[in-house]
Amino acid sequence: MTEENSQRRVTTLWNKNFICIIICNLLLCLSHFSINPLVASYTKYLNTSAQLTGFLTGMFFAVAFLIRPFAGPVMVKIDKRKLLIFVFGIGSVSSLGYALFHSVPAFIAFRFLSGVQYSLVGGLIMTLAADHLPEEKMASGMGIYGVGGALGNAVAPALGVELLNFGTRIKGEGFGFSLAFLFSAVILAAAVIPAAIIDPDRKTKEDIATAGAWYKNIFTVHALPTMILILLVMVPNSILNTYMIEFGKAQGISGISVFFTVFAVAMIVTRPISGYLVDRFGVEKIIIPVLVIYAAGLYIAGSSSSLGTLLLAAVLVAIGFGTAQPSIQAMCIQSVTPLKRGVASNTIYMGADLGLFTGPFLGAFIYEKYSYATMYKTTVLPIFIAIICFAAFLPIYKRRCSSLRAAGTKL
């Protein structure tokens, strides 16, 4: 039985495999967001220089980007369930290493291991989610799948800080960091349980052979349009989150942390609804309006001089970004055959990595020359470019989907 035939058995959204995948994604996000905000503080605790602190903070994404060319071929060749268990295992080991060994060389080694895990796990879970969703509910499923990230972002950073503070009060700052890192290790170890319950791949040796040589599975041209779109969508979001605290200080706005809470809650509410709307009315009727809402939210954020206006911007940006991201992910998955979903996921994550990397860099260049307010207002530009690109890519996407259906491929 081919992998493509196995996809036809998925008839309901809330099946065992998809539920396990949602749990896996939630646990992953709780682990990731609980310790990632502590990295800069931890490197200072290790008495690193400002330059080394910046290097170690960005090393995570740099390693992930460099490893991605290997991630696509690995997802094609290896049972995705076994691979997921493996990456949760190395993630748990890396967090445990942070907790036990407080030195710069050890942190570099385990930070590298974390980057390897991150390069594999995002596209892997996204692919598994798509494999166990009905075609007619793909966008709805991607929206629900994305709730884990929003919920983790809402809860985990504060939880990590609380564990750090609690441990510091008991035995000092070193113990506080160990406690936070240990929590991350335990959460990732627990994620192995739902991962093990997921059904194994049904792909045969013949299926794998049709995928071609490993270098043909690094990147797929069919996911290139969605890669470009996700890059343009991620750049403003990465700038918004990176500089919000400093923007609040510059504008004299107190209580800026509420922005992140409102943004996360709005994302949790938006994503499942947005996915349903895309499945119901079609991506062509949803993407452009929500990108306009996204751009409006970014401009309002840059114009804000009060917390109330900034919170309005948080809601608008959450609606725009929270709808656009899973919709583009669904487009990506629907542009390839089931066997190539891992390659497509890997391709779109390359765009996300580039957006996360280039966004803060471009933002710093603008605010140094002008201001944080101007920086936020100029983030509207990538969204307008994304609207133009989407209009250009839409006929290509429709032709590709029609071609796959005509060939009898279950998307």
Buried (B, 14 or more C-beta within 10 A) or exposed (E): EBBBEBBEEBEEBEBEBBBBBBBBBBBBBBBBBBBBBBBBBBBEBBEBEEEBBEBBBBBBBBBBBEBBBBBBBBBBBBEBBEBBBBBBBBBBBBBBBBBEEBEEEBBBBBBBBBBBBBBBBBBBBBBBBBBBBBBEBBBBBBBBBBBBBBBBBBBBBBBBBBBBBEBBEEEEBBBBBBBBBBBBBBBBBBBBBBBEBBBEBBBEEEBBEEBEEBEBBBBBEBBBBBBBBBBBBBBBBBBBBBBBEEBBEEBEBEEBEBBBBBBBBBBBBBBBBBBBBBBEEEBBEBBBEBBBBBBBBBBBBBBBEEBEBBBBBBBBBBBBBBBBBBBBBBBBBBBBBBBBBBBBBBBBBBBBBBBBBBBBEBBBEBBEEEBBBEBBBBBBBBBEBBBEBBEEBBEEBEEBBEEBEEEEBBB
